[in-house]
Amino acid sequence: MTSLTPRTLRRRLVSGAAVLATALALTSAPPTATAAPTDYQAETATISQGVVESNHTGYTGTGFVNYDNLVGSYVEWTVTAPAGPADVTLRFANGTAANRPLDWTVNGVSGAVGITYPGTGAWTTWVTKTVRLQLAAGTNKIRARATTADGGPNADKLTVNPVSDDVTPPSPPSNLVVSDIKSNAATFTWSAASDNVAVTRYEINRGGNVLKVVDANTLTATVDTLTPNTTYDISVGAFDAAGNASQQSNVVAFTTPPSNDTQPPTAPGSLRSTAVTSNSVSLAWNASTDNSGSIAGYDVYQGTAKVATTGSLTTTVTGLTPNTSYTFTVKARDPNNNESPASNVLTVRTSATGTGGIPAYDRDIAKVDLGWSVAFLPDGSALVTERDRFEVVRVTSTGQKTTLGKVPGTVTTTGEGGLLGIAISPTFATDNWVYFYHTASGDNRVVRMKYENGVLGTTSSPVLTGLTKNRYHNGGRIAFGPDGKLYASVGDAQNTGNAQNNGSLNGKILRMNADGTAPSDNPFFSSGGNARYVWSRGHRNPQGLAWDSRGQLWASEFGDSSQDELNLIQKGGNYGWPACEGTIGDCGGYIAPKRTWSTSQAGPSGVEIVNDWIYIAGVTGAQLWVTQINSTGTGVGTPQAVFSGRWGRLRSVTKTPDGGLWLTSTNNDKNGGTPTVLDNVIVRLKFG
């Protein structure tokens, strides 16, 4: 008969504890790296009352440490670091249902007490948890000591990441001017930013996308990757060594001149139909080439009439008649507006009966300034937020408009901020609350206001504040989920470090109760602080939020320079930014998007789901993307682009009480927009 030591007994007690799928964080201030993280394997550390083993897969290095089931068993790592705070992350596994807390000390001094390490579901399921410890300059001894008779979890490795306590951003660079504008280049000069420590770099941005990075001593730079005959709005941001980002400089707007290129692109190839319904035809074609190396767009013709303009290689033509033949061609344009020969002629007959899914244009509803978000009231009318006027407008199904008032304290960022998301309380009939996401003088925030008897209140109540703002990357969508909780998509505020830091509310999808408190079943609730609100992380600039028939949350996300994303959101999930953009970069261990687009084709903002068809309003691509969720709810089909170029940049898509969709445009939305002009539309779409 084999006797069981406490250590052996513990290894055999595997329970059905819930899997802890992502890292937990205990940090309360945003961690800003000052040196590269360093890994220290547990099997090479000093071990007291434990043993090195390798019988459970998934560890790194040559093994892991199995604590004895005793109070006082420990692992002690010898690490080297600069003086100051450090995020110390333990990779561990716990195959039992029992919590196995540890006390952390540094050089014999208590650093973090009673830190919990709950069951991970199996000894082969490894997760991480982070504490912040104060280290001395040079060599430090970090000890993790078991405090219960169950001992500690299996310890794989320790990652030490020195951080800075500096949370003060630099001042904005100023006096930005542009000179020597050429067809493919321009020179930018600005006045230096200041910082309480030191500025370390400047980023030259176009609409939140980085064109060039220079060091702190460089105040003039030439960008030579511009496109001829193209309008640009450029600003500059400053960063310090702690990763704090300044607000943006003033903006310079200009148009590059045409080049002397007169050579047209090649004709688009292999025009073909990819789907047909009773009222629509989906088209695809092969890319043209041009001597300039760039295609500005494609024009789609139905007979001799131009019916769509797009930057992608697909579009869907809608509003057609059942059982009717149509002919289509496509032409390409380069940046100098040289037009290619036409593609092959394609003749397609629509089907006799409707199949659903692809919407058709129904009618114009109203003109507004910049309708960022739409929410329908129980009476069938809608409330619309006007981003740059800061006004809330009630719009009826017949297009009658009533301006209800402004959301107090709303300001612009002269970029993407202002009055953004709106959500109606699930219990509006009894509480009359309307929720808003807006930019304020010091932050972005979620507030709520009363709307009673056709009158919007004049004061707002804060729900959640302290969301860092910037000129770009403000997120801004809010929506109540099937669980009655309020969700908010929050951008990284142009500071990529925010996205992976649970101590920051930015670069996240947040979840809260209607009164602004954090639900206790949020994945990082036990960590306290801002982490209590985090539902998912690793986002750059998420916007659209919508739920499918299974109650699953889908979200759209603006990429940087490569790929936009459609994500299926998991509780506690990590979506990889900034290490991973779409499927590009260091993407191991992160949740992959269900669909990506080139950033020139989508710019996905608002999302809506009707009968498990997903509708995505494309800002940059100026088209509505449509795709269907598969039968298992785990992915989507090939997206189809509709209404390409018809209304320009599209911001929101919202299902209506009468079974249609409202779609809003967002043209002239740069640099704070044009709030004195009603230059955008709300249109209604219908299903066949």
C-alpha positions in Angstrom: 0.0 0.0 0.0 1.4 3.4 -1.0 1.3 6.1 1.7 0.2 9.5 0.7 2.3 12.5 1.8 0.4 15.8 2.1 1.9 16.9 -1.2 0.8 13.8 -3.0 -2.7 14.0 -1.5 -3.1 17.5 -2.6 -2.1 16.7 -6.2 -5.0 14.1 -6.3 -7.7 16.5 -5.1 -8.8 17.9 -8.5 -12.2 19.6 -8.3 -14.6 21.3 -10.7 -13.7 24.8 -9.6 -14.4 27.5 -12.1 -11.5 28.2 -14.4 -9.9 31.5 -13.9 -9.3 32.3 -17.5 -7.3 35.5 -17.4 -4.9 37.4 -15.3 -6.1 39.2 -12.1 -4.5 42.4 -11.1 -4.2 44.1 -7.7 -2.7 47.4 -8.9 -4.6 50.6 -8.2 -2.5 53.0 -10.2 -1.7 52.6 -13.9 1.6 50.6 -14.2 4.1 52.4 -16.5 7.1 50.4 -17.3 10.6 51.8 -16.7 12.5 48.7 -17.6 11.9 45.4 -19.4 10.0 42.7 -17.5 12.2 39.8 -16.3 11.2 36.2 -15.7 12.5 34.2 -12.8 11.7 30.5 -12.8 10.4 29.0 -9.5 12.5 25.8 -9.9 15.7 27.8 -9.6 14.6 29.8 -6.6 15.2 29.0 -2.9 12.5 26.5 -1.8 11.5 25.7 1.8 9.1 22.8 2.3 8.3 22.2 -1.3 9.7 20.3 -4.3 10.4 20.8 -8.0 8.1 18.7 -10.2 7.2 18.4 -13.9 4.2 16.0 -13.9 1.6 18.6 -14.9 2.0 20.1 -18.4 1.9 23.7 -19.4 4.7 25.0 -17.2 7.6 27.1 -18.6 11.2 26.4 -17.9 12.1 22.9 -16.6 9.4 22.5 -14.0 7.4 24.1 -11.2 7.4 24.2 -7.4 4.8 22.1 -5.5 4.4 23.7 -2.1 4.1 21.3 0.9 0.7 21.4 2.5 2.0 23.4 5.5 1.8 26.9 6.9 5.1 28.6 6.3 6.3 26.7 3.1 7.7 29.3 0.7 9.5 30.0 -2.5 12.1 32.9 -2.5 13.4 34.5 -5.6 16.5 36.6 -5.9 15.8 39.4 -8.4 17.6 42.6 -9.6 15.7 45.8 -10.1 15.9 49.6 -9.8 14.6 51.2 -6.7 10.8 51.8 -6.7 7.6 50.0 -7.3 7.4 46.9 -9.5 4.5 44.7 -10.7 5.3 41.2 -9.6 3.3 38.5 -11.4 3.1 34.9 -10.3 2.1 32.3 -12.9 0.4 29.5 -10.9 -2.0 26.5 -11.0 -4.4 25.3 -8.4 -6.3 22.1 -9.2 -8.4 22.1 -6.0 -11.4 24.0 -4.9 -9.5 25.5 -1.9 -8.1 29.0 -2.0 -4.3 29.0 -1.2 -3.3 32.5 0.0 0.3 33.7 0.1 2.0 36.5 2.0 4.6 38.4 0.0 7.7 40.0 1.6 10.7 41.9 0.1 14.0 41.6 1.9 12.1 40.4 5.0 9.7 43.3 5.0 5.9 42.7 4.5 4.8 43.8 1.0 1.4 42.2 0.3 -0.6 40.1 2.8 -3.2 37.5 2.3 -3.2 37.5 -1.5 -5.6 34.8 -2.7 -4.8 32.1 -5.3 -8.1 30.4 -6.0 -8.7 27.1 -7.9 -7.9 27.2 -11.6 -9.9 24.1 -12.5 -7.0 21.8 -13.1 -3.3 21.5 -12.3 -2.6 22.0 -16.0 -4.5 25.3 -16.1 -2.0 28.1 -15.5 -3.0 31.7 -14.8 -1.4 34.8 -13.5 -1.9 37.2 -10.6 -0.1 40.5 -10.0 0.9 42.4 -6.9 2.8 45.6 -6.6 5.8 45.6 -4.4 8.4 48.2 -3.4 11.9 47.1 -4.3 15.3 48.4 -3.4 18.0 49.2 -6.0 20.0 46.1 -6.9 19.4 42.7 -5.4 16.1 41.9 -3.7 14.8 38.7 -2.1 11.0 38.3 -2.9 9.4 35.5 -0.8 5.9 34.0 -1.3 4.9 32.2 1.9 1.9 29.9 2.4 -0.5 31.0 5.2 -2.8 27.9 5.5 -2.4 24.2 6.0 -3.2 23.7 2.3 0.1 25.3 1.4 0.5 27.4 -1.7 -0.5 26.9 -5.4 1.9 25.3 -7.8 4.4 28.1 -8.8 5.7 28.2 -12.3 7.6 31.5 -12.6 7.7 35.1 -11.3 7.8 38.1 -13.7 9.2 41.3 -12.3 8.2 44.5 -14.1 9.6 47.8 -12.6 7.1 50.6 -13.0 7.0 54.3 -12.2 4.8 56.3 -9.8 4.8 59.2 -12.2 1.2 59.7 -13.4 1.6 63.3 -14.6 1.4 63.6 -18.4 3.5 66.1 -20.4 1.9 69.4 -21.5 0.6 69.3 -25.1 3.1 70.3 -27.8 2.1 73.7 -29.3 2.4 75.9 -32.3 2.4 73.0 -34.8 2.8 74.2 -38.4 3.2 72.4 -41.7 5.6 73.4 -44.5 7.1 72.1 -47.7 3.9 70.2 -48.7 4.6 67.8 -51.6 2.5 65.1 -53.2 3.9 62.5 -50.9 5.6 64.4 -48.0 5.3 67.3 -45.6 7.4 68.8 -42.9 6.0 69.5 -39.4 7.5 71.8 -36.8 6.2 72.4 -33.2 7.2 73.8 -29.9 8.4 71.5 -27.1 6.2 70.0 -24.5 7.2 70.1 -20.8 7.0 67.4 -18.2 7.6 67.1 -14.5 10.4 64.5 -15.2 11.2 64.6 -18.9 9.6 64.2 -22.3 11.0 61.1 -24.1 9.3 61.1 -27.5 6.8 62.7 -29.9 4.2 61.0 -32.1 2.9 62.6 -35.3 -0.7 61.5 -35.7 -3.4 61.5 -38.3 -6.8 61.0 -36.8 -5.3 58.9 -33.9 -3.1 56.8 -36.2 0.7 57.2 -35.7 2.6 58.3 -38.8 6.0 58.9 -37.3 7.8 58.7 -33.9 10.7 61.0 -33.1 12.8 61.5 -29.9 12.4 64.3 -27.4 15.2 66.5 -29.0 13.5 66.5 -32.4 11.0 69.3 -33.0 10.9 69.2 -36.8 10.2 66.1 -38.8 9.3 65.1 -42.4 6.7 62.5 -43.1 7.4 61.0 -46.5 4.6 58.4 -46.7 1.7 60.6 -47.6 -0.6 60.0 -50.6 -1.1 62.6 -53.4 -4.3 64.6 -53.7 -5.4 63.6 -50.1 -6.7 65.6 -47.2 -4.8 65.3 -43.9 -5.4 66.6 -40.4 -2.2 66.2 -38.3 -1.5 66.7 -34.6 1.5 65.8 -32.4 1.4 64.2 -28.9 4.2 63.9 -26.3 5.1 61.0 -24.0 7.3 60.8 -20.9 9.4 57.8 -19.7 6.5 56.5 -17.6 4.3 56.3 -20.7 2.0 59.1 -19.8 0.5 60.7 -22.9 -0.1 64.4 -23.4 -3.2 65.9 -24.9 -2.7 66.6 -28.6 -1.3 69.7 -30.1 -3.2 72.1 -32.3 -4.3 70.5 -35.6 -3.0 71.5 -39.0 -5.1 70.5 -42.0 -4.0 70.5 -45.6 -4.3 68.6 -48.9 -1.3 67.2 -50.7 -1.1 68.3 -54.3 -1.6 65.8 -57.2 1.5 64.3 -58.5 2.4 64.3 -62.2 1.1 60.8 -62.6 -1.3 60.4 -65.6 -1.2 56.6 -65.9 -4.5 54.9 -64.9 -4.7 51.8 -62.8 -5.2 48.4 -64.4 -8.8 47.2 -64.7 -10.3 45.3 -61.7 -10.3 41.6 -62.5 -12.8 38.8 -62.3 -15.9 40.7 -61.3 -18.2 38.1 -59.8 -21.4 37.7 -57.7 -21.0 36.1 -54.3 -24.6 36.3 -53.1 -28.1 37.1 -54.5 -31.4 37.9 -52.8 -34.6 39.2 -54.1 -33.5 42.8 -53.6 -29.7 42.7 -53.6 -26.6 41.5 -55.4 -23.2 41.0 -53.6 -20.2 41.6 -55.8 -16.4 40.9 -55.4 -13.5 41.5 -57.7 -9.7 41.3 -57.8 -7.5 44.3 -57.0 -6.2 46.7 -59.5 -2.6 47.8 -59.5 -1.2 51.3 -60.1 2.3 52.7 -60.8 1.8 55.0 -57.7 1.5 51.9 -55.5 -1.9 53.1 -54.2 -5.6 52.7 -55.2 -7.8 55.5 -53.9 -11.1 53.6 -54.5 -13.4 51.6 -56.7 -16.6 52.8 -58.4 -19.3 50.3 -59.0 -21.7 50.8 -61.9 -25.2 49.4 -62.4 -25.5 49.8 -66.1 -24.2 53.4 -66.6 -25.2 54.7 -63.2 -22.6 54.8 -60.4 -24.2 53.0 -57.4 -21.3 52.6 -54.9 -17.8 53.8 -54.1 -15.6 51.8 -51.8 -12.1 51.2 -50.8 -12.6 47.4 -50.4 -12.9 44.6 -53.0 -16.5 43.8 -52.2 -19.9 45.6 -52.1 -23.5 44.8 -52.1 -26.0 46.7 -54.3 -29.4 46.9 -52.7 -32.9 48.3 -53.6 -33.2 46.0 -56.6 -36.4 44.4 -58.0 -37.1 40.6 -57.6 -36.6 38.3 -60.5 -34.8 41.0 -62.6 -31.5 41.0 -64.5 -28.9 43.7 -63.8 -25.5 44.4 -65.3 -22.5 45.6 -63.3 -19.0 46.8 -63.9 -16.2 48.2 -61.6 -13.6 50.9 -62.3 -10.5 51.8 -60.1 -9.2 55.2 -59.3 -5.7 56.2 -58.2 -5.0 59.2 -55.9 -4.7 61.5 -58.9 -8.2 60.4 -60.0 -6.9 58.6 -63.0 -9.6 56.1 -63.8 -9.0 52.5 -65.0 -10.8 50.7 -67.8 -13.9 48.9 -66.7 -13.8 45.4 -65.4 -15.6 42.6 -67.2 -19.4 43.0 -67.5 -21.4 40.9 -65.1 -25.1 40.1 -65.5 -27.0 38.9 -62.5 -30.7 38.1 -61.9 -32.2 38.7 -58.5 -34.2 35.8 -56.9 -37.9 35.7 -56.9 -38.5 35.6 -53.2 -36.9 37.4 -50.2 -34.3 35.6 -48.1 -33.7 38.3 -45.4 -30.5 39.6 -43.9 -29.5 42.3 -46.3 -31.4 45.6 -45.7 -32.7 48.0 -48.4 -33.0 51.7 -48.2 -36.5 52.8 -47.1 -36.6 56.6 -46.5 -34.8 59.6 -45.1 -35.8 60.3 -41.5 -34.1 63.6 -40.6 -31.0 65.8 -40.9 -28.9 66.3 -37.8 -25.5 67.7 -36.9 -23.6 64.5 -36.1 -25.9 61.8 -34.7 -23.4 59.7 -32.7 -25.9 57.4 -31.0 -29.6 56.5 -31.1 -31.8 54.9 -28.4 -35.5 54.3 -28.8 -38.1 55.2 -26.1 -41.1 53.0 -25.2 -43.3 55.3 -27.3 -41.4 54.5 -30.5 -39.6 57.8 -30.8 -35.8 58.0 -30.5 -33.3 60.1 -28.6 -30.3 61.0 -30.6 -27.0 62.5 -29.3 -25.4 65.2 -31.3 -21.7 64.9 -30.6 -20.5 68.4 -31.3 -23.5 70.4 -30.3 -23.8 68.4 -27.0 -27.6 68.3 -27.6 -30.1 65.5 -27.2 -32.7 65.5 -30.0 -36.0 63.6 -29.9 -36.8 62.3 -33.4 -40.1 60.6 -34.3 -40.6 57.9 -37.0 -41.9 60.6 -39.3 -38.8 62.8 -38.9 -40.2 65.4 -36.5 -37.4 66.8 -34.4 -37.4 68.4 -30.9 -34.2 69.6 -29.3 -34.6 68.6 -25.6 -31.5 70.3 -24.3 -27.8 69.8 -23.6 -26.0 67.3 -21.3 -24.4 69.6 -18.7 -20.6 69.8 -18.6 -20.0 68.3 -22.0 -16.9 69.6 -23.9 -15.2 68.7 -27.1 -11.7 67.3 -27.5 -11.6 68.9 -31.0 -11.3 65.3 -32.2 -13.4 62.3 -31.3 -14.8 63.4 -27.9 -18.1 65.2 -27.0 -21.6 63.8 -26.4 -21.3 60.2 -27.4 -23.3 57.1 -26.3 -26.8 57.0 -25.0 -28.8 54.2 -23.3 -32.4 54.0 -22.0 -32.9 52.5 -18.5 -34.4 49.0 -18.7 -36.8 50.2 -16.1 -37.5 53.5 -17.8 -41.2 53.2 -17.3 -40.7 53.6 -13.5 -37.4 55.5 -13.1 -37.2 57.7 -16.3 -33.4 57.5 -16.4 -31.5 58.2 -19.6 -27.7 57.4 -19.6 -25.0 59.3 -21.5 -21.3 58.9 -22.2 -19.6 62.3 -22.6 -16.4 64.2 -22.4 -16.1 66.6 -19.5 -13.4 69.1 -18.6 -11.2 66.6 -16.9 -12.3 63.1 -18.1 -14.8 61.0 -20.0 -17.7 59.9 -17.9 -21.0 58.1 -17.7 -23.9 60.1 -16.3 -27.7 59.8 -16.1 -30.5 62.4 -16.5 -34.3 62.3 -16.0 -36.6 62.5 -19.0 -40.1 62.9 -17.9 -43.2 64.1 -19.7 -41.2 65.1 -22.7 -38.8 67.2 -20.7 -35.1 66.4 -20.2 -33.7 67.4 -16.8 -31.2 70.2 -16.5 -28.8 68.4 -14.2 -27.0 65.1 -14.5 -25.9 62.5 -11.9 -22.5 60.9 -12.3 -22.6 57.1 -12.7 -18.9 56.4 -13.5 -16.2 59.1 -13.8 -12.4 59.1 -14.2 -12.2 57.6 -17.7 -9.1 59.3 -19.2 -9.9 61.4 -22.3 -7.7 62.4 -25.2 -8.2 63.9 -28.6 -8.7 60.4 -30.0 -9.5 56.9 -28.7 -12.3 57.8 -26.4 -14.6 54.8 -27.1 -18.0 56.0 -26.1 -20.7 53.4 -26.6 -23.0 52.4 -23.7 -25.7 49.8 -23.7 -27.7 47.7 -21.2 -27.2 44.0 -21.6 -29.7 41.1 -21.2 -28.4 40.9 -17.6 -29.6 44.4 -16.8 -26.1 45.7 -16.4 -24.7 48.7 -18.2 -21.7 48.1 -20.5 -19.3 50.8 -21.7 -16.7 50.7 -24.4 -13.7 52.8 -23.5 -10.7 53.7 -25.7 -7.1 53.7 -24.5 -6.9 57.5 -24.6 -3.8 57.2 -26.9 -1.8 55.5 -24.1 -1.3 51.9 -25.1 -0.2 50.9 -21.6 -3.8 51.5 -20.3 -5.2 48.5 -22.3 -3.4 45.8 -20.3 -3.5 47.6 -16.9 -6.6 46.6 -14.8 -5.9 49.7 -12.6 -7.0 51.9 -15.6 -10.5 52.1 -16.9 -9.2 52.8 -20.4 -8.7 50.3 -23.2 -11.5 48.2 -21.7 -15.1 47.1 -21.9 -16.6 48.0 -18.5 -19.6 46.6 -16.8 -21.5 48.3 -14.0 -24.8 48.3 -12.1 -27.4 51.0 -13.1 -26.3 53.1 -10.1 -22.6 53.0 -11.1 -21.5 50.4 -8.5 -19.4 47.4 -9.6 -21.2 44.0 -9.9 -19.7 41.5 -7.5 -19.6 38.9 -10.3 -17.3 41.0 -12.5 -14.1 38.9 -13.2 -11.7 41.2 -11.3 -14.1 42.4 -8.6 -11.9 41.0 -5.8 -8.9 43.0 -6.9 -10.7 46.3 -5.9 -10.2 49.7 -7.3 -10.9 50.3 -11.0 -10.3 46.6 -11.8 -13.8 45.9 -10.3 -15.4 47.4 -13.4 -13.3 45.6 -16.0 -15.3 43.1 -18.1 -12.7 42.6 -20.9 -9.3 44.3 -21.6 -6.6 44.7 -24.3 -8.7 47.0 -26.4 -7.5 50.0 -28.5 -10.7 51.9 -29.3 -13.7 49.7 -29.0 -17.1 51.2 -29.9 -20.1 49.1 -31.0 -21.8 46.8 -28.5 -24.6 44.3 -29.2 -25.9 41.0 -28.0 -27.0 37.9 -30.1 -29.8 35.5 -29.4 -27.6 33.5 -27.1 -26.9 36.5 -24.9 -23.4 36.8 -26.2 -21.7 40.2 -26.4 -20.1 41.3 -29.7 -18.0 44.4 -30.0 -16.3 46.4 -32.8 -12.9 47.9 -32.5 -10.8 50.4 -34.4 -7.4 49.2 -35.3 -4.2 51.3 -35.6 -2.7 51.0 -39.1 -3.4 47.4 -40.0 -6.6 45.7 -38.9 -10.0 46.6 -37.5 -11.8 43.9 -35.5 -15.1 42.3 -34.7 -14.8 40.5 -31.3 -16.9 38.0 -29.4 -16.4 39.2 -25.9 -15.7 36.8 -23.1 -15.9 37.6 -19.4 -12.4 38.5 -18.3 -11.1 38.1 -21.8 -7.8 39.7 -23.1 -7.9 40.9 -26.7 -4.2 41.7 -27.0 -3.7 45.4 -27.7 -1.0 46.7 -27.9 1.0 43.5 -28.5 -1.6 42.3 -31.0 -3.6 44.2 -33.6 -6.2 42.0 -35.1 -4.2 38.9 -36.0 -0.9 40.8 -36.5 1.8 41.0 -33.9 2.6 39.0 -30.8 -0.9 37.4 -30.5 -0.1 34.2 -28.6 -2.3 33.8 -25.5 -4.9 36.4 -26.5 -8.4 36.0 -27.8 -8.5 36.3 -31.6 -11.1 38.5 -33.4 -13.9 36.7 -35.2 -13.4 39.0 -38.2 -10.9 41.6 -39.3 -10.8 44.2 -42.0 -8.1 46.5 -43.4 -8.3 49.8 -41.5 -9.1 51.5 -44.8 -12.2 49.4 -45.4 -14.1 49.5 -42.1 -13.5 51.8 -39.2 -16.2 49.9 -37.4 -18.3 52.0 -34.9 -21.9 51.2 -34.1 -23.1 47.5 -34.1 -26.6 46.1 -34.1 -27.8 42.5 -34.2 -31.2 41.4 -35.7 -32.1 37.7 -35.8 -28.3 36.9 -35.4 -27.4 39.1 -38.4 -24.7 41.6 -37.4 -24.8 45.1 -38.9 -21.7 47.3 -38.5 -21.5 51.0 -39.3 -18.2 51.8 -41.1 -16.7 55.2 -40.5 -13.5 55.0 -42.5 -14.9 52.6 -45.2 -18.1 54.6 -45.6 -20.2 51.5 -45.8 -22.4 49.2 -43.8 -21.0 45.7 -43.2 -23.4 42.8 -42.8 -22.6 39.3 -41.7 -24.5 36.4 -40.1 -23.5 34.6 -36.9 -23.0 30.8 -37.5 -25.2 28.1 -36.2 -23.0 27.4 -33.2 -22.6 31.1 -32.2 -18.9 30.9 -32.4 -18.1 32.9 -35.6 -19.5 34.8 -38.6 -19.8 34.3 -42.3 -18.1 36.5 -44.9 -19.1 40.1 -44.4 -20.9 42.0 -47.2 -20.5 45.7 -47.7 -23.7 47.6 -48.5 -24.5 51.3 -49.3 -20.8 51.8 -50.1 -20.1 55.6 -50.3 -23.8 56.5 -50.4 -24.0 58.5 -47.2 -20.3 58.8 -46.5 -18.9 58.0 -43.1 -21.4 55.9 -41.0 -21.5 56.1 -37.2 -24.5 54.2 -35.7 -27.0 51.5 -36.7 -29.9 50.8 -34.4 -32.9 48.5 -34.7 -36.3 50.2 -34.6 -39.4 49.2 -32.7 -41.2 48.7 -36.1 -38.7 46.2 -37.5 -36.2 48.3 -39.4 -32.9 49.9 -38.9 -31.9 53.5 -38.4 -28.5 54.4 -39.8 -26.6 57.7 -39.0 -23.8 59.4 -40.9 -20.9 61.2 -39.4 -19.3 63.3 -42.1 -17.2 66.4 -41.4 -16.5 64.9 -38.0 -12.8 65.7 -37.7 -11.3 68.5 -35.6 -14.5 69.0 -33.5 -16.9 68.8 -36.4 -19.1 71.5 -37.8 -21.8 72.0 -35.1 -23.3 75.0 -36.8 -24.3 72.9 -39.9 -26.9 70.1 -40.2 -24.8 68.1 -42.6 -25.6 64.5 -41.6 -28.6 62.2 -42.0 -30.6 59.6 -40.3 -32.1 57.1 -42.8 -34.3 54.1 -42.3 -33.5 50.7 -43.8 -36.0 48.0 -44.3 -35.9 44.2 -44.7 -37.3 42.4 -47.7 
